[in-house]
Amino acid sequence: MKLTIKGIHHVQVCIPPGEENTARDFYTHVLGLSEIEKPEVLKKNGGLWYQTGNQELHIGVDRSDSYKRKSHPAFEVAQLERVKQHLQANGITVNEEKEIPGISRFSFRDPFGNRIELLEILSKIQ
């Protein structure tokens, strides 16, 4: 049997316990993502969920500092340079990433140290 992957459903990053309000301020107000309701059975675990295009971003609660590693979601955006300026205007430090042909990109850390990459596809590479 061949496994068929249909695509990415969600990406999860983590925050320390009790930091949902800080996460909501950053992901809702700075990044402008739309929060969606978690299933009732998962609400007791804390955290937040967001809709990001056809996929979801899940913000989970974790007691370790594993959220500071290099795992990350990468979101494709339009007008990457304007997005970068918006983040910098909100005090976010932007890190330039190694160049990939046909793609402009950068990363930054959320208030909890999670790495987030934003990219814009400039041209399809043959």
C-alpha positions in Angstrom: 0.0 0.0 0.0 1.3 3.5 -0.9 0.6 6.2 1.6 -1.2 9.1 0.0 -0.5 12.5 1.7 -3.2 15.0 0.7 -1.4 18.0 2.2 -0.7 19.8 5.5 -3.7 20.1 7.8 -2.1 22.1 10.5 1.2 23.1 12.1 1.6 23.3 15.8 4.0 25.6 17.8 4.1 25.7 21.6 3.8 28.3 24.3 4.4 28.0 28.1 1.4 27.5 30.4 -0.8 30.5 31.0 0.4 32.6 28.0 -2.7 32.4 25.8 -3.4 36.1 26.2 0.1 37.0 25.0 -0.2 34.5 22.1 -3.6 35.9 21.2 -2.3 39.4 21.2 0.6 38.4 18.9 -1.1 36.0 16.5 -4.5 37.9 16.3 -3.4 41.5 16.6 0.1 41.6 15.2 -0.1 38.9 12.5 -3.9 39.3 11.9 -4.8 35.6 11.9 -8.4 34.5 12.5 -8.8 32.5 15.7 -11.1 29.4 15.4 -12.7 27.5 18.2 -11.0 24.4 19.5 -13.1 21.2 19.9 -14.6 21.1 23.4 -12.7 18.0 24.3 -9.4 19.8 23.8 -10.2 23.1 25.5 -9.0 21.9 28.9 -5.5 21.5 27.4 -5.2 25.3 26.8 -3.8 26.8 23.7 -5.4 28.4 20.6 -6.2 27.5 17.0 -6.1 29.7 14.0 -7.2 29.4 10.4 -4.4 30.2 7.9 -5.7 29.8 4.4 -6.7 26.2 3.9 -4.5 25.0 6.8 -4.6 25.6 10.5 -2.0 26.8 13.0 -2.3 25.2 16.5 -0.7 26.9 19.5 -0.2 24.2 22.1 0.8 24.5 25.7 4.1 22.8 26.6 5.9 22.9 29.9 9.3 22.3 28.3 11.3 24.8 26.2 11.0 22.6 23.1 9.2 25.5 21.4 12.5 27.3 21.1 13.9 24.9 18.5 14.1 25.3 14.8 10.8 23.6 14.0 8.5 26.1 12.3 5.5 26.8 10.1 6.3 28.5 6.8 3.5 30.7 5.4 3.3 31.9 1.9 2.3 35.6 1.8 1.8 38.3 -0.8 3.8 41.6 -0.6 6.5 40.1 1.6 8.4 43.4 1.9 5.3 45.2 3.2 4.7 42.4 5.7 8.3 42.7 6.9 7.9 46.4 7.4 4.7 45.8 9.4 6.4 43.3 11.7 9.4 45.6 12.2 7.1 48.5 13.0 5.6 46.3 15.7 9.1 45.7 17.3 9.6 42.2 15.7 13.2 41.3 14.8 13.4 39.9 11.3 16.1 37.3 10.4 17.1 37.0 6.8 17.3 33.4 5.6 19.6 31.7 3.0 18.5 32.5 -0.5 16.4 29.9 -2.3 16.1 30.5 -6.1 12.7 32.0 -7.0 11.7 32.6 -3.3 12.1 35.6 -1.1 11.9 34.7 2.6 12.7 35.7 6.2 11.9 34.4 9.6 11.2 35.8 13.1 10.4 34.5 16.5 7.1 34.9 18.2 7.0 36.0 21.9 7.8 32.5 23.0 10.7 31.8 20.8 8.9 29.8 18.1 10.4 30.3 14.7 8.0 31.5 11.9 9.0 31.7 8.3 7.3 33.9 5.8 7.9 33.5 2.1 6.8 34.9 -1.3 7.2 32.8 -4.4 8.8 35.1 -7.0 9.0 32.6 -9.9 8.7 28.9 -10.6 12.1 27.2 -11.0 12.2 24.7 -13.8 
